[in-house]
Each structure stands twice: as C-alpha cells, then as structure tokens.
Amino acid sequence: MQNRLINWFRYASPASFYPLAGRLAPIFWVLAAILIGIGLYMSFFVAPVDYKQGDGYRIIFIHVPASWMSMFIYLVMAGWSAIGLSFNTRLSFMMAQALAPTGALFAFLSLWTGSFWGKPMWGTWWVWDARITSELILLFLYLGYMALVAAIDDRRRADRAGAILLLVGVVNVPIIYFSVKWWNTLHQGATIKMNGQTSMDETMLLTMLIMALGFWAYAIAAAMVRVQSIILEREANATWARELVGEQA
Amino acid sequence: MNGILEALDMGKYALYVWGSFGVTAACMILEPLLLRDRLRRVRRRIARLNRRESNPS
C-alpha cells in the first residue's frame, strides 16, 4: 500500500508527469485516428438510411459524441479542480486548464451540429429550448473559465479562482442532461437511457459508440500535448525543464 | 467509385450533413496543429534561454 501511494504521488509532480504525457499523447492520437476512421466509414457506408430522417440523421454520429464529451470533460475538469483544491497539487490545476479548450471545442461542435440538424428537421437553426440553452451556458462556462484563468497574473490565485468557478458551474451539467426530461422541450429525449434501454438501431448505436470512443481518445491526446506546453511555460526557469529541452529545440 | 459517390450523396440534406461533418473535421484537424505549434514555441523559447546562459555575450 505504501509503495502504491508513493507511485501515484510521483506523477503529481509536473517534472515527472511531463515525460509520461509525452509518451501517452502519440498512443492516443493513433487510437483516435483509428476509431474516428472506422466511425466515419461506418457513418456513411455501413449505417442504414433512417426511415424518417433519411440521410439527415447521420449528423447524430458527431452530434451526440461531441455533446457527451462537452459534459464529460467539464466533469473531469471539476474533478481535477476538487483534487487541486484539496491537496494543493499544481498539476491538477494544469490538467483542468489543459482540458478546457478541447471541452469548449466540443461544446461549440455540439451546438453547431445541433443547429445544422435542427434546421432541416425542426425548420429552425436555433430555439431557446432548455437543453440547447443549458448547452450554450456550458460553452460560456468554458470560455469564462479560460478568460478568468488568463486574466489573473498570480498563477496560484488564477488556479484557485478557476477551480472554484468550475465547481460552482458543475450544477449545469445535470441540468443539461435531464433537461429533456424535466421540461417539455423541442429537443428529443436521450438516445441512450441510464437504464440501458435504447431507441436505436444496433448498427447506428455501434457507430455512435465508436465515434464517442474516438472523440474520447482525441480529447486525452489533446490534453496531454497541451499540458506539456503548460508545464514548460510555467517551469521555464526550473533546472529540469532547462536540461530536458537543452540548447536545440 | 460510383458506389462511394452514391453512399456519400446526402440528397437534400447535403448542406446540413457536410456542414456538420466539415466544420467538425476542420476543428479537429486544426486543434492538434495549433497544439503542436504551441509546444514547439515554448521549447524554442527555453532553448534560447539556455543558449544565452551558456555563452553570455
């Protein structure tokens, strides 16, 4: 037990996490490329045409994974923030910051693809429906968090202020998720329910899950590369960082 | 070839399907490139600091 604790805390130091992030990133880039490649192939060549929405429904293969990731990444960031505030580990805050732009990107893509799906199916690009509005608030939470952290010069204060914002904003995630149940919305109900029931054809479901796994690998890879930049930007004066980079970059 | 084009023909939904997949693809190609640039920039900055300190003029 003692040994395992020591091993875990070893990676809480930016200096020892940096090389690990460098090793993990390429693995997850490759994984993302393979999974998204298979997902795209299945999206267009394997998944059948929908009886009601024709080919238009294919947007689901990116819309749902992007929406899931936007909520999931936010929860992971909030988790890192809670760890950072509890144990005062700098790397936890850096992880939250490394995930933020990718989370914001997925929130944007969720809204964008939703809009491009809403137009042909509902006849409108945008409605102030509960789910869409709460997803927009999620995008603003991401952007607000990034702006707040960037605006405070003192790193430690920026870390803490950002972490608190993330933890307060967490309340929005269940609102997004359950919005289709709590309010009478234009947005359709959950595609996959918590109790495991699904209202979807098996091929379509499999395609969507493969895409979701691909997006998940992509998010990890992106966060690993970004956390490396954040670590080096912050530790530019540390001996280990200087020795690691050397005189040729 | 015709089969592929046929499978990719989204009919009246072309604008919406390709508008969604296109923007998603663009974003998910651009972000990794920007990330690579950012890491390169900080590594170059540190290398410059190192060079300056090893031969101060």
Interface residues (C-beta under 8 A of the other chain):
Chain A: W29 I36 L40 F44 F45 G54 D55 G56 R58 I59 I62 H63 A66 P101 T102 L105 F108 L109 W112 T113 F116 W117 K119 P120 Y218 A221 A222 V225 R226 Q228 S229 L232 E233 A236 A241 R242 V245 G246 E247 Q248 A249
Chain B: I4 A7 L8 D9 M10 G11 K12 Y13 L15 Y16 V17 G19 S20 F21 V23 T24 C27 M28 E31 P32 L35 R36 R38 L39 R40 V42 R43 R44 R45 I46 A47 L49 N50 R51 S54
